[in-house]
Amino acid sequence: MNFLKVGAAASVLALGGLLWTVAPESATTAPARPDPTRFVIRDVRVFDGERFIERATVRVKDGLVETIGADAGVLAGWEVVEGKGRTLLPGLIDAHVHTWGEARRDALRFGVTTQIDMFSDHRQLAAANAEREDIRQSGQADLWSAGTLATAAGGHGTQFGMTVPTLAAPGEAAAWVASRRDEGSDFIKIVREDLHVYTDDRRLPTLDAATAAAVIEAAHANGLRAVVHASAQEAARESLRDGADGLVHVFQDAPADEAFVALARERGAFVVPTLTVIAGFSGERSPLADDPRFRAWLSQEQRDSLSARMHDGAGDPAMLANAVESVRRLHAAGVAILAGTDAPNPNTAHGASLHEEIARLAAAGLGNAGALAAATSGPARAFGLDDRGRIAPGQRADLVLVEGNPGADITATGAIAMIWKNGRRVDRRLVAGESPVLDPGLLSHFDGERIDSRVGSGWMATSDQMAGGQSEAVIERRAGGAAGSAGALHVSGVVRAGGPQVWAGAFFNPGEQMMQAMDAGAARELVFHLRGDGREMSVLLFSGAQGGPPARRGVTATAGWTEHRIALADFKGADPSRLRAIAITAGAPEGEFAFDLDQVEIR
């Protein structure tokens, strides 16, 4: 806390009280408080999205930049922010994220006012699309999203516990893309990933070139951009030949060869290298958690993702070296490079990691101005975000004021003095990073016509297909529940060998977003009614750091309805204050299974 400011504020209040007592008529003549939607940032260095302006005054009115220039005047009644010794940047744009939980709030605390999401829950898109058109006060970054990604059955992107419609042949592309368009996807993301760059021990199914090409063609036919995830140069090359607009990682198996660089330049493609996440699985550790400019503003969620690791080994530094050299060659040839982090993957954190990515791009050959453009005007241009990414008249007033000069020291982007979203000052306090409270009580009774839940985004089927397995599960609401109630959740399917683990069952999200942490610390037990075919079932609690293993308890699904009460303390290692999901699943032995679930609650 700044005690000098507190003391000054107390003195002003005391003086105001004295004036009211001695001369009340002065209260009617006192100047009005400045309108917070109309302000001037005076005598500040400006990076306008393309270049530095050494001294300017920027005037903001009603959420938009009104004027910028050395002689922009200060108007009566407008708030004045002193910019001397500081630099004003456009709101930062992270061109590769995955927006789960509090991602957009966490991002805004670090000056990332727009996120471009490469795969998340499509059910958030309608609200996000409306929010980004709103110029009023906002407590989170705006979102553009691919929604559901294009991948093969059991392929990359199917491992996160949510249903992903997959593709198997070119003829399926048109209908698949039309469905994404109808869900509100802003662009299409395509996966060309079998893991061979990372391991010799495992291969994932992935789209073949013909199917990926058909998806690109269908995206363009629907007026949507098509971007590709590829970790190998040949898959990236095929994708650009087939018309992809950009790559959302730079490949790591080898530096870009001359033919690839020429192809990318010829096609006008962009590349989002994601060097920070590549550094993580190359064995490096992010310095952000130990940097005092970041440390105080990191939520526990962000700390967890920064400290997480892709694997237990030392990593392969050659991957990062290959990626950096590719960036250097591509940028030198004039290929557009965009800043993106792939947060919240291990070694990254929403918002904070974009500052590390900017520094890595600067060192990889872009220079300081080029790296800042890669996080502002570059993504705006590549994804058609016409109202942001620059500081210019008529642009949205998403702004970041930093101490010092990032033109000379790129790490100055982390010395944030103020942030504005839609022309309103952002409160950087960590309250928004805390988990929403999940009050004890009923979660689902299944007595309505549809599968219901009191809170969260509800129930879905889950199986080991997300990890390359072959098991299947289906959920449906059926009449007739426990103790004569109107309905229950019926879960059925088949358990098959074929993956490192086998399971199939039902999965519940207590938060509005997939795997969003909820504070259930006031609850003491999980209660539910279960009946089934005599199988031993697993009750799984996902909690704590995102991506961590669940805690497990076993129960038997007997032929008649049985009430089960499991103390949350009996889930070894679970953290109910950050409860992410509950699952009830069947495992071995192989074969068909069926069970019914009712009256699920936490007490």
Secondary structure as GFF3:
##gff-version 3
##sequence-region A 1 603
A	DSSP	alpha_helix	3	22	.	.	.	ID=ss1
A	DSSP	three_ten_helix	24	28	.	.	.	ID=ss2
A	DSSP	beta_strand	35	47	.	.	.	ID=ss3
A	DSSP	beta_strand	52	61	.	.	.	ID=ss4
A	DSSP	beta_strand	64	69	.	.	.	ID=ss5
A	DSSP	beta_strand	78	82	.	.	.	ID=ss6
A	DSSP	beta_strand	86	90	.	.	.	ID=ss7
A	DSSP	beta_strand	92	97	.	.	.	ID=ss8
A	DSSP	alpha_helix	103	108	.	.	.	ID=ss9
A	DSSP	beta_strand	112	117	.	.	.	ID=ss10
A	DSSP	three_ten_helix	122	124	.	.	.	ID=ss11
A	DSSP	alpha_helix	125	131	.	.	.	ID=ss12
A	DSSP	beta_strand	142	145	.	.	.	ID=ss13
A	DSSP	three_ten_helix	170	172	.	.	.	ID=ss14
A	DSSP	alpha_helix	173	183	.	.	.	ID=ss15
A	DSSP	beta_strand	187	192	.	.	.	ID=ss16
A	DSSP	alpha_helix	209	221	.	.	.	ID=ss17
A	DSSP	beta_strand	225	230	.	.	.	ID=ss18
A	DSSP	alpha_helix	233	241	.	.	.	ID=ss19
A	DSSP	beta_strand	246	247	.	.	.	ID=ss20
A	DSSP	alpha_helix	258	267	.	.	.	ID=ss21
A	DSSP	beta_strand	270	271	.	.	.	ID=ss22
A	DSSP	alpha_helix	275	281	.	.	.	ID=ss23
A	DSSP	three_ten_helix	288	290	.	.	.	ID=ss24
A	DSSP	alpha_helix	292	295	.	.	.	ID=ss25
A	DSSP	alpha_helix	300	307	.	.	.	ID=ss26
A	DSSP	alpha_helix	317	332	.	.	.	ID=ss27
A	DSSP	beta_strand	336	337	.	.	.	ID=ss28
A	DSSP	alpha_helix	352	361	.	.	.	ID=ss29
A	DSSP	pi_helix	362	366	.	.	.	ID=ss30
A	DSSP	alpha_helix	367	374	.	.	.	ID=ss31
A	DSSP	alpha_helix	377	382	.	.	.	ID=ss32
A	DSSP	beta_strand	399	403	.	.	.	ID=ss33
A	DSSP	three_ten_helix	410	414	.	.	.	ID=ss34
A	DSSP	beta_strand	416	421	.	.	.	ID=ss35
A	DSSP	beta_strand	424	425	.	.	.	ID=ss36
A	DSSP	three_ten_helix	430	433	.	.	.	ID=ss37
A	DSSP	beta_strand	441	444	.	.	.	ID=ss38
A	DSSP	beta_strand	458	463	.	.	.	ID=ss39
A	DSSP	three_ten_helix	464	467	.	.	.	ID=ss40
A	DSSP	beta_strand	472	479	.	.	.	ID=ss41
A	DSSP	three_ten_helix	482	484	.	.	.	ID=ss42
A	DSSP	beta_strand	487	495	.	.	.	ID=ss43
A	DSSP	beta_strand	504	509	.	.	.	ID=ss44
A	DSSP	beta_strand	525	532	.	.	.	ID=ss45
A	DSSP	beta_strand	536	543	.	.	.	ID=ss46
A	DSSP	beta_strand	551	556	.	.	.	ID=ss47
A	DSSP	beta_strand	562	567	.	.	.	ID=ss48
A	DSSP	three_ten_helix	568	570	.	.	.	ID=ss49
A	DSSP	three_ten_helix	576	578	.	.	.	ID=ss50
A	DSSP	beta_strand	579	586	.	.	.	ID=ss51
A	DSSP	beta_strand	591	602	.	.	.	ID=ss52
###
